[in-house]
């Protein structure tokens, strides 16, 4: 994976627990979408695939967030996401309440399929 120095700097400025969580997200997304390009967009780390936005993540004062988590994925994981903070298109997580197993993988697979379907 080719890294973006802006992402390195962003992660270096986070508290250790958030940095560890988001570095794991970064590595996992890169492994799941090896053709994606790491970048920095909307003041946060992101990945693009075939010139389309794939996924981004950020550390905030009280939590980390991954974007975009659409309503279908939120519904599919509803039982496992009780108690998580979220918005229409994001999911908040912490070291005490990490992302549920499989959610990031499903998110990336769904986004890759959507992008590749639109690119063809």
Jmol script that loads the backbone (N, CA, C; Angstrom):
load data "model"
ATOM      1  N   UNK A   1       0.846  -1.185   0.000  1.00  0.00           N
ATOM      2  CA  UNK A   1       0.000   0.000   0.000  1.00  0.00           C
ATOM      3  C   UNK A   1       0.885   1.241   0.000  1.00  0.00           C
ATOM      4  N   UNK A   2       0.565   2.171  -0.856  1.00  0.00           N
ATOM      5  CA  UNK A   2       1.221   3.468  -0.846  1.00  0.00           C
ATOM      6  C   UNK A   2       0.453   4.357   0.117  1.00  0.00           C
ATOM      7  N   UNK A   3       1.161   4.905   1.074  1.00  0.00           N
ATOM      8  CA  UNK A   3       0.491   5.733   2.076  1.00  0.00           C
ATOM      9  C   UNK A   3       0.575   7.202   1.696  1.00  0.00           C
ATOM     10  N   UNK A   4      -0.341   7.964   2.237  1.00  0.00           N
ATOM     11  CA  UNK A   4      -0.391   9.409   2.031  1.00  0.00           C
ATOM     12  C   UNK A   4       0.177  10.058   3.292  1.00  0.00           C
ATOM     13  N   UNK A   5       1.151  10.922   3.137  1.00  0.00           N
ATOM     14  CA  UNK A   5       1.808  11.540   4.300  1.00  0.00           C
ATOM     15  C   UNK A   5       0.821  12.358   5.137  1.00  0.00           C
ATOM     16  N   UNK A   6      -0.237  12.871   4.530  1.00  0.00           N
ATOM     17  CA  UNK A   6      -1.248  13.620   5.288  1.00  0.00           C
ATOM     18  C   UNK A   6      -1.997  12.694   6.245  1.00  0.00           C
ATOM     19  N   UNK A   7      -2.217  11.465   5.825  1.00  0.00           N
ATOM     20  CA  UNK A   7      -2.870  10.485   6.700  1.00  0.00           C
ATOM     21  C   UNK A   7      -1.922  10.121   7.840  1.00  0.00           C
ATOM     22  N   UNK A   8      -0.649   9.924   7.519  1.00  0.00           N
ATOM     23  CA  UNK A   8       0.341   9.651   8.565  1.00  0.00           C
ATOM     24  C   UNK A   8       0.338  10.760   9.615  1.00  0.00           C
ATOM     25  N   UNK A   9       0.352  11.999   9.172  1.00  0.00           N
ATOM     26  CA  UNK A   9       0.376  13.138  10.094  1.00  0.00           C
ATOM     27  C   UNK A   9      -0.912  13.209  10.912  1.00  0.00           C
ATOM     28  N   UNK A  10      -2.043  12.974  10.276  1.00  0.00           N
ATOM     29  CA  UNK A  10      -3.332  12.988  10.975  1.00  0.00           C
ATOM     30  C   UNK A  10      -3.342  11.944  12.088  1.00  0.00           C
ATOM     31  N   UNK A  11      -2.959  10.735  11.760  1.00  0.00           N
ATOM     32  CA  UNK A  11      -2.971   9.656  12.752  1.00  0.00           C
ATOM     33  C   UNK A  11      -1.965   9.913  13.870  1.00  0.00           C
ATOM     34  N   UNK A  12      -0.833  10.487  13.541  1.00  0.00           N
ATOM     35  CA  UNK A  12       0.184  10.778  14.560  1.00  0.00           C
ATOM     36  C   UNK A  12      -0.320  11.781  15.593  1.00  0.00           C
ATOM     37  N   UNK A  13      -1.263  12.631  15.202  1.00  0.00           N
ATOM     38  CA  UNK A  13      -1.783  13.645  16.107  1.00  0.00           C
ATOM     39  C   UNK A  13      -2.915  13.174  17.002  1.00  0.00           C
ATOM     40  N   UNK A  14      -3.329  11.921  16.867  1.00  0.00           N
ATOM     41  CA  UNK A  14      -4.435  11.402  17.669  1.00  0.00           C
ATOM     42  C   UNK A  14      -3.942  10.786  18.978  1.00  0.00           C
ATOM     43  N   UNK A  15      -4.817  10.696  19.975  1.00  0.00           N
ATOM     44  CA  UNK A  15      -4.460   9.962  21.193  1.00  0.00           C
ATOM     45  C   UNK A  15      -4.148   8.503  20.829  1.00  0.00           C
ATOM     46  N   UNK A  16      -3.290   7.857  21.609  1.00  0.00           N
ATOM     47  CA  UNK A  16      -2.852   6.497  21.262  1.00  0.00           C
ATOM     48  C   UNK A  16      -3.979   5.495  21.017  1.00  0.00           C
ATOM     49  N   UNK A  17      -5.034   5.513  21.808  1.00  0.00           N
ATOM     50  CA  UNK A  17      -6.102   4.525  21.610  1.00  0.00           C
ATOM     51  C   UNK A  17      -6.815   4.739  20.277  1.00  0.00           C
ATOM     52  N   UNK A  18      -7.073   5.986  19.914  1.00  0.00           N
ATOM     53  CA  UNK A  18      -7.709   6.266  18.622  1.00  0.00           C
ATOM     54  C   UNK A  18      -6.762   5.955  17.468  1.00  0.00           C
ATOM     55  N   UNK A  19      -5.498   6.315  17.627  1.00  0.00           N
ATOM     56  CA  UNK A  19      -4.519   6.050  16.569  1.00  0.00           C
ATOM     57  C   UNK A  19      -4.461   4.550  16.284  1.00  0.00           C
ATOM     58  N   UNK A  20      -4.434   3.741  17.318  1.00  0.00           N
ATOM     59  CA  UNK A  20      -4.373   2.295  17.155  1.00  0.00           C
ATOM     60  C   UNK A  20      -5.614   1.762  16.427  1.00  0.00           C
ATOM     61  N   UNK A  21      -6.794   2.223  16.828  1.00  0.00           N
ATOM     62  CA  UNK A  21      -8.030   1.795  16.172  1.00  0.00           C
ATOM     63  C   UNK A  21      -8.050   2.177  14.697  1.00  0.00           C
ATOM     64  N   UNK A  22      -7.682   3.420  14.416  1.00  0.00           N
ATOM     65  CA  UNK A  22      -7.777   3.903  13.037  1.00  0.00           C
ATOM     66  C   UNK A  22      -6.663   3.363  12.149  1.00  0.00           C
ATOM     67  N   UNK A  23      -5.505   3.086  12.724  1.00  0.00           N
ATOM     68  CA  UNK A  23      -4.459   2.430  11.930  1.00  0.00           C
ATOM     69  C   UNK A  23      -4.907   1.026  11.539  1.00  0.00           C
ATOM     70  N   UNK A  24      -5.640   0.357  12.429  1.00  0.00           N
ATOM     71  CA  UNK A  24      -6.179  -0.970  12.102  1.00  0.00           C
ATOM     72  C   UNK A  24      -7.216  -0.860  10.988  1.00  0.00           C
ATOM     73  N   UNK A  25      -8.069   0.160  11.041  1.00  0.00           N
ATOM     74  CA  UNK A  25      -9.044   0.386   9.962  1.00  0.00           C
ATOM     75  C   UNK A  25      -8.300   0.635   8.657  1.00  0.00           C
ATOM     76  N   UNK A  26      -7.297   1.462   8.707  1.00  0.00           N
ATOM     77  CA  UNK A  26      -6.499   1.793   7.518  1.00  0.00           C
ATOM     78  C   UNK A  26      -5.906   0.530   6.890  1.00  0.00           C
ATOM     79  N   UNK A  27      -5.276  -0.301   7.707  1.00  0.00           N
ATOM     80  CA  UNK A  27      -4.657  -1.529   7.192  1.00  0.00           C
ATOM     81  C   UNK A  27      -5.709  -2.479   6.614  1.00  0.00           C
ATOM     82  N   UNK A  28      -6.839  -2.597   7.290  1.00  0.00           N
ATOM     83  CA  UNK A  28      -7.882  -3.532   6.852  1.00  0.00           C
ATOM     84  C   UNK A  28      -8.499  -3.078   5.524  1.00  0.00           C
ATOM     85  N   UNK A  29      -8.791  -1.796   5.405  1.00  0.00           N
ATOM     86  CA  UNK A  29      -9.354  -1.287   4.148  1.00  0.00           C
ATOM     87  C   UNK A  29      -8.355  -1.500   3.013  1.00  0.00           C
ATOM     88  N   UNK A  30      -7.096  -1.211   3.264  1.00  0.00           N
ATOM     89  CA  UNK A  30      -6.064  -1.390   2.234  1.00  0.00           C
ATOM     90  C   UNK A  30      -5.973  -2.857   1.808  1.00  0.00           C
ATOM     91  N   UNK A  31      -6.118  -3.777   2.749  1.00  0.00           N
ATOM     92  CA  UNK A  31      -6.058  -5.199   2.419  1.00  0.00           C
ATOM     93  C   UNK A  31      -7.302  -5.653   1.658  1.00  0.00           C
ATOM     94  N   UNK A  32      -8.452  -5.129   2.038  1.00  0.00           N
ATOM     95  CA  UNK A  32      -9.711  -5.519   1.403  1.00  0.00           C
ATOM     96  C   UNK A  32      -9.890  -4.909   0.014  1.00  0.00           C
ATOM     97  N   UNK A  33      -9.296  -3.751  -0.211  1.00  0.00           N
ATOM     98  CA  UNK A  33      -9.420  -3.055  -1.502  1.00  0.00           C
ATOM     99  C   UNK A  33      -8.023  -2.650  -1.972  1.00  0.00           C
ATOM    100  N   UNK A  34      -7.229  -3.621  -2.389  1.00  0.00           N
ATOM    101  CA  UNK A  34      -5.832  -3.317  -2.727  1.00  0.00           C
ATOM    102  C   UNK A  34      -5.654  -2.334  -3.887  1.00  0.00           C
ATOM    103  N   UNK A  35      -6.674  -2.140  -4.708  1.00  0.00           N
ATOM    104  CA  UNK A  35      -6.579  -1.180  -5.806  1.00  0.00           C
ATOM    105  C   UNK A  35      -6.960   0.236  -5.382  1.00  0.00           C
ATOM    106  N   UNK A  36      -7.451   0.379  -4.147  1.00  0.00           N
ATOM    107  CA  UNK A  36      -7.854   1.700  -3.660  1.00  0.00           C
ATOM    108  C   UNK A  36      -6.614   2.544  -3.371  1.00  0.00           C
ATOM    109  N   UNK A  37      -6.786   3.846  -3.491  1.00  0.00           N
ATOM    110  CA  UNK A  37      -5.703   4.800  -3.267  1.00  0.00           C
ATOM    111  C   UNK A  37      -6.001   5.577  -1.994  1.00  0.00           C
ATOM    112  N   UNK A  38      -5.031   5.598  -1.107  1.00  0.00           N
ATOM    113  CA  UNK A  38      -5.200   6.361   0.121  1.00  0.00           C
ATOM    114  C   UNK A  38      -5.073   7.846  -0.186  1.00  0.00           C
ATOM    115  N   UNK A  39      -5.920   8.638   0.453  1.00  0.00           N
ATOM    116  CA  UNK A  39      -5.910  10.072   0.237  1.00  0.00           C
ATOM    117  C   UNK A  39      -6.407  10.778   1.494  1.00  0.00           C
ATOM    118  N   UNK A  40      -6.603  12.062   1.384  1.00  0.00           N
ATOM    119  CA  UNK A  40      -7.106  12.864   2.490  1.00  0.00           C
ATOM    120  C   UNK A  40      -8.203  13.740   1.916  1.00  0.00           C
ATOM    121  N   UNK A  41      -9.416  13.610   2.448  1.00  0.00           N
ATOM    122  CA  UNK A  41     -10.548  14.358   1.911  1.00  0.00           C
ATOM    123  C   UNK A  41     -11.450  14.806   3.048  1.00  0.00           C
ATOM    124  N   UNK A  42     -11.973  15.999   2.938  1.00  0.00           N
ATOM    125  CA  UNK A  42     -12.852  16.555   3.967  1.00  0.00           C
ATOM    126  C   UNK A  42     -12.185  16.508   5.349  1.00  0.00           C
ATOM    127  N   UNK A  43     -10.907  16.796   5.372  1.00  0.00           N
ATOM    128  CA  UNK A  43     -10.098  16.870   6.587  1.00  0.00           C
ATOM    129  C   UNK A  43     -10.001  15.536   7.326  1.00  0.00           C
ATOM    130  N   UNK A  44     -10.077  14.420   6.579  1.00  0.00           N
ATOM    131  CA  UNK A  44      -9.935  13.116   7.217  1.00  0.00           C
ATOM    132  C   UNK A  44      -9.340  12.111   6.231  1.00  0.00           C
ATOM    133  N   UNK A  45      -8.736  11.042   6.773  1.00  0.00           N
ATOM    134  CA  UNK A  45      -8.209   9.982   5.913  1.00  0.00           C
ATOM    135  C   UNK A  45      -9.329   9.336   5.105  1.00  0.00           C
ATOM    136  N   UNK A  46      -8.997   8.967   3.879  1.00  0.00           N
ATOM    137  CA  UNK A  46      -9.997   8.373   2.996  1.00  0.00           C
ATOM    138  C   UNK A  46      -9.303   7.457   1.991  1.00  0.00           C
ATOM    139  N   UNK A  47     -10.113   6.654   1.344  1.00  0.00           N
ATOM    140  CA  UNK A  47      -9.663   5.826   0.233  1.00  0.00           C
ATOM    141  C   UNK A  47     -10.568   6.114  -0.955  1.00  0.00           C
ATOM    142  N   UNK A  48      -9.948   6.117  -2.147  1.00  0.00           N
ATOM    143  CA  UNK A  48     -10.689   6.284  -3.397  1.00  0.00           C
ATOM    144  C   UNK A  48     -10.406   5.049  -4.250  1.00  0.00           C
ATOM    145  N   UNK A  49     -11.405   4.672  -5.025  1.00  0.00           N
ATOM    146  CA  UNK A  49     -11.282   3.533  -5.929  1.00  0.00           C
ATOM    147  C   UNK A  49     -11.841   3.959  -7.272  1.00  0.00           C
ATOM    148  N   UNK A  50     -11.022   3.840  -8.322  1.00  0.00           N
ATOM    149  CA  UNK A  50     -11.448   4.226  -9.674  1.00  0.00           C
ATOM    150  C   UNK A  50     -12.029   5.647  -9.674  1.00  0.00           C
ATOM    151  N   UNK A  51     -11.360   6.553  -8.993  1.00  0.00           N
ATOM    152  CA  UNK A  51     -11.768   7.959  -8.900  1.00  0.00           C
ATOM    153  C   UNK A  51     -13.106   8.174  -8.197  1.00  0.00           C
ATOM    154  N   UNK A  52     -13.535   7.214  -7.390  1.00  0.00           N
ATOM    155  CA  UNK A  52     -14.750   7.348  -6.589  1.00  0.00           C
ATOM    156  C   UNK A  52     -14.387   7.185  -5.115  1.00  0.00           C
ATOM    157  N   UNK A  53     -15.077   7.928  -4.291  1.00  0.00           N
ATOM    158  CA  UNK A  53     -14.890   7.835  -2.849  1.00  0.00           C
ATOM    159  C   UNK A  53     -15.285   6.440  -2.375  1.00  0.00           C
ATOM    160  N   UNK A  54     -14.429   5.781  -1.615  1.00  0.00           N
ATOM    161  CA  UNK A  54     -14.703   4.436  -1.107  1.00  0.00           C
ATOM    162  C   UNK A  54     -15.126   4.481   0.359  1.00  0.00           C
ATOM    163  N   UNK A  55     -14.266   4.948   1.210  1.00  0.00           N
ATOM    164  CA  UNK A  55     -14.536   4.980   2.649  1.00  0.00           C
ATOM    165  C   UNK A  55     -13.588   5.991   3.300  1.00  0.00           C
ATOM    166  N   UNK A  56     -14.016   6.572   4.403  1.00  0.00           N
ATOM    167  CA  UNK A  56     -13.133   7.434   5.182  1.00  0.00           C
ATOM    168  C   UNK A  56     -13.336   7.137   6.659  1.00  0.00           C
ATOM    169  N   UNK A  57     -12.436   7.680   7.463  1.00  0.00           N
ATOM    170  CA  UNK A  57     -12.489   7.452   8.901  1.00  0.00           C
ATOM    171  C   UNK A  57     -11.862   8.639   9.609  1.00  0.00           C
ATOM    172  N   UNK A  58     -12.252   8.820  10.863  1.00  0.00           N
ATOM    173  CA  UNK A  58     -11.755   9.984  11.595  1.00  0.00           C
ATOM    174  C   UNK A  58     -11.791   9.727  13.095  1.00  0.00           C
ATOM    175  N   UNK A  59     -10.980  10.480  13.794  1.00  0.00           N
ATOM    176  CA  UNK A  59     -10.991  10.475  15.251  1.00  0.00           C
ATOM    177  C   UNK A  59     -11.559  11.793  15.741  1.00  0.00           C
ATOM    178  N   UNK A  60     -12.532  11.716  16.611  1.00  0.00           N
ATOM    179  CA  UNK A  60     -13.165  12.892  17.187  1.00  0.00           C
ATOM    180  C   UNK A  60     -12.894  12.911  18.683  1.00  0.00           C
ATOM    181  N   UNK A  61     -13.401  13.893  19.374  1.00  0.00           N
ATOM    182  CA  UNK A  61     -13.080  14.068  20.785  1.00  0.00           C
ATOM    183  C   UNK A  61     -13.391  12.819  21.621  1.00  0.00           C
ATOM    184  N   UNK A  62     -14.550  12.210  21.383  1.00  0.00           N
ATOM    185  CA  UNK A  62     -14.972  11.094  22.234  1.00  0.00           C
ATOM    186  C   UNK A  62     -15.099   9.756  21.508  1.00  0.00           C
ATOM    187  N   UNK A  63     -14.838   9.720  20.213  1.00  0.00           N
ATOM    188  CA  UNK A  63     -15.012   8.477  19.471  1.00  0.00           C
ATOM    189  C   UNK A  63     -14.281   8.554  18.127  1.00  0.00           C
ATOM    190  N   UNK A  64     -14.218   7.412  17.473  1.00  0.00           N
ATOM    191  CA  UNK A  64     -13.773   7.326  16.084  1.00  0.00           C
ATOM    192  C   UNK A  64     -15.014   7.098  15.240  1.00  0.00           C
ATOM    193  N   UNK A  65     -14.909   7.394  13.964  1.00  0.00           N
ATOM    194  CA  UNK A  65     -16.042   7.244  13.056  1.00  0.00           C
ATOM    195  C   UNK A  65     -15.571   6.673  11.730  1.00  0.00           C
ATOM    196  N   UNK A  66     -16.410   5.841  11.152  1.00  0.00           N
ATOM    197  CA  UNK A  66     -16.172   5.342   9.800  1.00  0.00           C
ATOM    198  C   UNK A  66     -17.360   5.792   8.951  1.00  0.00           C
ATOM    199  N   UNK A  67     -17.058   6.185   7.701  1.00  0.00           N
ATOM    200  CA  UNK A  67     -18.051   6.696   6.750  1.00  0.00           C
ATOM    201  C   UNK A  67     -17.868   5.989   5.408  1.00  0.00           C
ATOM    202  N   UNK A  68     -18.815   5.856   4.564  1.00  0.00           N
ATOM    203  CA  UNK A  68     -20.242   5.925   4.817  1.00  0.00           C
ATOM    204  C   UNK A  68     -20.767   4.551   5.196  1.00  0.00           C
ATOM    205  N   UNK A  69     -21.526   4.491   6.214  1.00  0.00           N
ATOM    206  CA  UNK A  69     -22.201   3.262   6.617  1.00  0.00           C
ATOM    207  C   UNK A  69     -23.675   3.475   6.286  1.00  0.00           C
ATOM    208  N   UNK A  70     -24.108   2.887   5.221  1.00  0.00           N
ATOM    209  CA  UNK A  70     -25.466   3.116   4.742  1.00  0.00           C
ATOM    210  C   UNK A  70     -26.526   2.409   5.568  1.00  0.00           C
ATOM    211  N   UNK A  71     -27.771   2.765   5.330  1.00  0.00           N
ATOM    212  CA  UNK A  71     -28.883   2.209   6.097  1.00  0.00           C
ATOM    213  C   UNK A  71     -29.010   0.689   5.981  1.00  0.00           C
ATOM    214  N   UNK A  72     -28.660   0.121   4.823  1.00  0.00           N
ATOM    215  CA  UNK A  72     -28.750  -1.329   4.670  1.00  0.00           C
ATOM    216  C   UNK A  72     -27.806  -2.047   5.626  1.00  0.00           C
ATOM    217  N   UNK A  73     -26.580  -1.547   5.734  1.00  0.00           N
ATOM    218  CA  UNK A  73     -25.601  -2.158   6.629  1.00  0.00           C
ATOM    219  C   UNK A  73     -25.989  -1.934   8.086  1.00  0.00           C
ATOM    220  N   UNK A  74     -26.485  -0.741   8.407  1.00  0.00           N
ATOM    221  CA  UNK A  74     -26.935  -0.474   9.773  1.00  0.00           C
ATOM    222  C   UNK A  74     -28.078  -1.408  10.148  1.00  0.00           C
ATOM    223  N   UNK A  75     -28.957  -1.655   9.197  1.00  0.00           N
ATOM    224  CA  UNK A  75     -30.082  -2.556   9.460  1.00  0.00           C
ATOM    225  C   UNK A  75     -29.593  -3.998   9.616  1.00  0.00           C
ATOM    226  N   UNK A  76     -28.684  -4.418   8.761  1.00  0.00           N
ATOM    227  CA  UNK A  76     -28.163  -5.787   8.819  1.00  0.00           C
ATOM    228  C   UNK A  76     -27.480  -6.068  10.155  1.00  0.00           C
ATOM    229  N   UNK A  77     -26.827  -5.069  10.712  1.00  0.00           N
ATOM    230  CA  UNK A  77     -26.092  -5.228  11.970  1.00  0.00           C
ATOM    231  C   UNK A  77     -26.848  -4.636  13.166  1.00  0.00           C
ATOM    232  N   UNK A  78     -28.116  -4.362  13.027  1.00  0.00           N
ATOM    233  CA  UNK A  78     -28.893  -3.649  14.057  1.00  0.00           C
ATOM    234  C   UNK A  78     -28.732  -4.260  15.448  1.00  0.00           C
ATOM    235  N   UNK A  79     -28.842  -5.572  15.559  1.00  0.00           N
ATOM    236  CA  UNK A  79     -28.725  -6.210  16.871  1.00  0.00           C
ATOM    237  C   UNK A  79     -27.356  -5.984  17.491  1.00  0.00           C
ATOM    238  N   UNK A  80     -26.324  -6.007  16.678  1.00  0.00           N
ATOM    239  CA  UNK A  80     -24.955  -5.862  17.176  1.00  0.00           C
ATOM    240  C   UNK A  80     -24.552  -4.397  17.361  1.00  0.00           C
ATOM    241  N   UNK A  81     -25.371  -3.470  16.856  1.00  0.00           N
ATOM    242  CA  UNK A  81     -25.025  -2.052  16.948  1.00  0.00           C
ATOM    243  C   UNK A  81     -25.813  -1.300  18.017  1.00  0.00           C
ATOM    244  N   UNK A  82     -26.586  -2.006  18.805  1.00  0.00           N
ATOM    245  CA  UNK A  82     -27.304  -1.328  19.893  1.00  0.00           C
ATOM    246  C   UNK A  82     -26.281  -0.668  20.810  1.00  0.00           C
ATOM    247  N   UNK A  83     -26.539   0.592  21.129  1.00  0.00           N
ATOM    248  CA  UNK A  83     -25.642   1.327  22.009  1.00  0.00           C
ATOM    249  C   UNK A  83     -24.536   2.086  21.303  1.00  0.00           C
ATOM    250  N   UNK A  84     -24.357   1.859  20.013  1.00  0.00           N
ATOM    251  CA  UNK A  84     -23.346   2.601  19.254  1.00  0.00           C
ATOM    252  C   UNK A  84     -23.932   3.950  18.853  1.00  0.00           C
ATOM    253  N   UNK A  85     -23.086   4.963  18.850  1.00  0.00           N
ATOM    254  CA  UNK A  85     -23.483   6.238  18.284  1.00  0.00           C
ATOM    255  C   UNK A  85     -23.427   6.132  16.772  1.00  0.00           C
ATOM    256  N   UNK A  86     -24.306   6.819  16.105  1.00  0.00           N
ATOM    257  CA  UNK A  86     -24.287   6.801  14.650  1.00  0.00           C
ATOM    258  C   UNK A  86     -25.098   7.958  14.109  1.00  0.00           C
ATOM    259  N   UNK A  87     -24.882   8.220  12.850  1.00  0.00           N
ATOM    260  CA  UNK A  87     -25.686   9.199  12.130  1.00  0.00           C
ATOM    261  C   UNK A  87     -26.256   8.468  10.924  1.00  0.00           C
ATOM    262  N   UNK A  88     -26.857   9.205  10.036  1.00  0.00           N
ATOM    263  CA  UNK A  88     -27.452   8.596   8.840  1.00  0.00           C
ATOM    264  C   UNK A  88     -26.425   7.785   8.045  1.00  0.00           C
ATOM    265  N   UNK A  89     -25.187   8.260   8.011  1.00  0.00           N
ATOM    266  CA  UNK A  89     -24.193   7.584   7.172  1.00  0.00           C
ATOM    267  C   UNK A  89     -22.876   7.270   7.880  1.00  0.00           C
ATOM    268  N   UNK A  90     -22.874   7.267   9.207  1.00  0.00           N
ATOM    269  CA  UNK A  90     -21.623   6.979   9.900  1.00  0.00           C
ATOM    270  C   UNK A  90     -21.882   6.135  11.136  1.00  0.00           C
ATOM    271  N   UNK A  91     -20.811   5.516  11.601  1.00  0.00           N
ATOM    272  CA  UNK A  91     -20.874   4.715  12.812  1.00  0.00           C
ATOM    273  C   UNK A  91     -19.716   5.130  13.720  1.00  0.00           C
ATOM    274  N   UNK A  92     -20.031   5.369  14.973  1.00  0.00           N
ATOM    275  CA  UNK A  92     -19.044   5.784  15.963  1.00  0.00           C
ATOM    276  C   UNK A  92     -18.584   4.562  16.753  1.00  0.00           C
ATOM    277  N   UNK A  93     -17.300   4.510  17.058  1.00  0.00           N
ATOM    278  CA  UNK A  93     -16.762   3.393  17.823  1.00  0.00           C
ATOM    279  C   UNK A  93     -15.587   3.869  18.671  1.00  0.00           C
ATOM    280  N   UNK A  94     -15.261   3.078  19.683  1.00  0.00           N
ATOM    281  CA  UNK A  94     -14.157   3.397  20.598  1.00  0.00           C
ATOM    282  C   UNK A  94     -13.393   2.108  20.891  1.00  0.00           C
ATOM    283  N   UNK A  95     -12.318   2.223  21.640  1.00  0.00           N
ATOM    284  CA  UNK A  95     -11.588   1.019  22.035  1.00  0.00           C
ATOM    285  C   UNK A  95     -12.430   0.167  22.977  1.00  0.00           C
ATOM    286  N   UNK A  96     -13.307   0.780  23.746  1.00  0.00           N
ATOM    287  CA  UNK A  96     -14.216   0.024  24.621  1.00  0.00           C
ATOM    288  C   UNK A  96     -15.366  -0.599  23.850  1.00  0.00           C
ATOM    289  N   UNK A  97     -15.700  -0.022  22.724  1.00  0.00           N
ATOM    290  CA  UNK A  97     -16.809  -0.495  21.886  1.00  0.00           C
ATOM    291  C   UNK A  97     -16.334  -0.483  20.431  1.00  0.00           C
ATOM    292  N   UNK A  98     -15.469  -1.446  20.073  1.00  0.00           N
ATOM    293  CA  UNK A  98     -14.907  -1.458  18.720  1.00  0.00           C
ATOM    294  C   UNK A  98     -15.939  -1.849  17.673  1.00  0.00           C
ATOM    295  N   UNK A  99     -15.559  -1.693  16.418  1.00  0.00           N
ATOM    296  CA  UNK A  99     -16.440  -2.099  15.317  1.00  0.00           C
ATOM    297  C   UNK A  99     -16.757  -3.585  15.450  1.00  0.00           C
ATOM    298  N   UNK A 100     -18.006  -3.968  15.244  1.00  0.00           N
ATOM    299  CA  UNK A 100     -18.360  -5.396  15.293  1.00  0.00           C
ATOM    300  C   UNK A 100     -17.593  -6.179  14.235  1.00  0.00           C
ATOM    301  N   UNK A 101     -17.245  -7.409  14.558  1.00  0.00           N
ATOM    302  CA  UNK A 101     -16.567  -8.272  13.597  1.00  0.00           C
ATOM    303  C   UNK A 101     -17.367  -8.350  12.313  1.00  0.00           C
ATOM    304  N   UNK A 102     -16.694  -8.189  11.210  1.00  0.00           N
ATOM    305  CA  UNK A 102     -17.318  -8.326   9.906  1.00  0.00           C
ATOM    306  C   UNK A 102     -17.915  -7.059   9.329  1.00  0.00           C
ATOM    307  N   UNK A 103     -18.186  -6.056  10.159  1.00  0.00           N
ATOM    308  CA  UNK A 103     -18.851  -4.855   9.648  1.00  0.00           C
ATOM    309  C   UNK A 103     -17.967  -4.113   8.649  1.00  0.00           C
ATOM    310  N   UNK A 104     -16.726  -3.869   8.982  1.00  0.00           N
ATOM    311  CA  UNK A 104     -15.842  -3.137   8.066  1.00  0.00           C
ATOM    312  C   UNK A 104     -15.656  -3.919   6.773  1.00  0.00           C
ATOM    313  N   UNK A 105     -15.500  -5.227   6.889  1.00  0.00           N
ATOM    314  CA  UNK A 105     -15.342  -6.055   5.700  1.00  0.00           C
ATOM    315  C   UNK A 105     -16.567  -5.938   4.799  1.00  0.00           C
ATOM    316  N   UNK A 106     -17.754  -6.038   5.395  1.00  0.00           N
ATOM    317  CA  UNK A 106     -18.979  -5.907   4.605  1.00  0.00           C
ATOM    318  C   UNK A 106     -19.103  -4.521   3.992  1.00  0.00           C
ATOM    319  N   UNK A 107     -18.775  -3.488   4.764  1.00  0.00           N
ATOM    320  CA  UNK A 107     -18.840  -2.121   4.262  1.00  0.00           C
ATOM    321  C   UNK A 107     -17.958  -1.967   3.026  1.00  0.00           C
ATOM    322  N   UNK A 108     -16.719  -2.410   3.114  1.00  0.00           N
ATOM    323  CA  UNK A 108     -15.789  -2.253   1.995  1.00  0.00           C
ATOM    324  C   UNK A 108     -16.257  -3.071   0.795  1.00  0.00           C
ATOM    325  N   UNK A 109     -16.699  -4.283   1.023  1.00  0.00           N
ATOM    326  CA  UNK A 109     -17.164  -5.118  -0.099  1.00  0.00           C
ATOM    327  C   UNK A 109     -18.367  -4.490  -0.809  1.00  0.00           C
ATOM    328  N   UNK A 110     -19.312  -3.978  -0.033  1.00  0.00           N
ATOM    329  CA  UNK A 110     -20.493  -3.336  -0.618  1.00  0.00           C
ATOM    330  C   UNK A 110     -20.093  -2.100  -1.412  1.00  0.00           C
ATOM    331  N   UNK A 111     -19.195  -1.280  -0.840  1.00  0.00           N
ATOM    332  CA  UNK A 111     -18.761  -0.066  -1.533  1.00  0.00           C
ATOM    333  C   UNK A 111     -17.973  -0.403  -2.796  1.00  0.00           C
ATOM    334  N   UNK A 112     -17.072  -1.395  -2.728  1.00  0.00           N
ATOM    335  CA  UNK A 112     -16.299  -1.786  -3.909  1.00  0.00           C
ATOM    336  C   UNK A 112     -17.242  -2.269  -5.008  1.00  0.00           C
ATOM    337  N   UNK A 113     -18.207  -3.104  -4.652  1.00  0.00           N
ATOM    338  CA  UNK A 113     -19.152  -3.618  -5.649  1.00  0.00           C
ATOM    339  C   UNK A 113     -19.943  -2.474  -6.281  1.00  0.00           C
ATOM    340  N   UNK A 114     -20.361  -1.523  -5.493  1.00  0.00           N
ATOM    341  CA  UNK A 114     -21.120  -0.381  -6.026  1.00  0.00           C
ATOM    342  C   UNK A 114     -20.264   0.451  -6.974  1.00  0.00           C
ATOM    343  N   UNK A 115     -19.034   0.700  -6.587  1.00  0.00           N
ATOM    344  CA  UNK A 115     -18.134   1.512  -7.423  1.00  0.00           C
ATOM    345  C   UNK A 115     -17.808   0.780  -8.722  1.00  0.00           C
ATOM    346  N   UNK A 116     -17.467  -0.489  -8.598  1.00  0.00           N
ATOM    347  CA  UNK A 116     -17.104  -1.247  -9.802  1.00  0.00           C
ATOM    348  C   UNK A 116     -18.310  -1.445 -10.703  1.00  0.00           C
ATOM    349  N   UNK A 117     -19.494  -1.545 -10.133  1.00  0.00           N
ATOM    350  CA  UNK A 117     -20.715  -1.648 -10.931  1.00  0.00           C
ATOM    351  C   UNK A 117     -20.988  -0.376 -11.705  1.00  0.00           C
ATOM    352  N   UNK A 118     -20.674   0.774 -11.096  1.00  0.00           N
ATOM    353  CA  UNK A 118     -20.885   2.061 -11.763  1.00  0.00           C
ATOM    354  C   UNK A 118     -19.772   2.390 -12.741  1.00  0.00           C
ATOM    355  N   UNK A 119     -18.580   1.816 -12.528  1.00  0.00           N
ATOM    356  CA  UNK A 119     -17.450   2.120 -13.385  1.00  0.00           C
ATOM    357  C   UNK A 119     -17.515   1.341 -14.701  1.00  0.00           C
ATOM    358  N   UNK A 120     -18.301   0.263 -14.711  1.00  0.00           N
ATOM    359  CA  UNK A 120     -18.312  -0.615 -15.887  1.00  0.00           C
ATOM    360  C   UNK A 120     -19.283  -0.238 -16.906  1.00  0.00           C
TER     361      UNK A 120
END
end "model"
wireframe off; spacefill off
backbone 0.3
color backbone group
